[in-house]
């Protein structure tokens, strides 16, 4: 659900609560039952979306940056490096090589 809202920036928790038909506080409590927070959920959605989009060699990293809700490529790069442990360029190159695609 969150992945579809990323293109417009960081999805507001009020929107997420409305989509699932609950209050913000109830959503937060429900997430806490699973050891999650809303910000962790958004980060996970952003990373999964970025991972999926990186499989398309026709997409530029700037396009992926914007599609995951980041305005600044350096913020996206820092975010991605924090999660994956490598830069988006390195990750993409390795992923394409491992999947038999074209190395960038």
Secondary structure, DSSP 4 states (H G I P E B T S, - for coil): -GGGGGGGSSPPHHHHHHHHTS-HHHHHHHHHHTT--HHHHHHHHHHHHHHHHHT-TTS-HHHHHHHTT-S-HHHHHHHHHHHHSS-HHHHHHHHHHHTT----
